[in-house]
Amino acid sequence: MMSHETEQPARPAPPARAPRRTWFELEAPEVIELKRIVWDKDAETAVTFFQAVVLPKVRAAAERHGLALPTPEELEHERLPG
């Protein structure tokens, strides 16, 4: 199916509940720290890293792409939607 205005293929309609996915980047020191956490199997530091580094990056990426942000209840239970 082609759109006559732009001569580009028309996009299919999104599903009723579109998947909520996004990408984010880690800086080199963050990657090194994450590798150390995984290598040491340090669960306590993994939670701290997630809350301090990953969660803010995911929230910022979600805002940029117009995705749903976690509710206060989801954050209270340390969960992200999806």
Helices and strands as residue ranges (DSSP letters): H 28-40, H 43-49, I 50-54, H 55-65, H 72-76
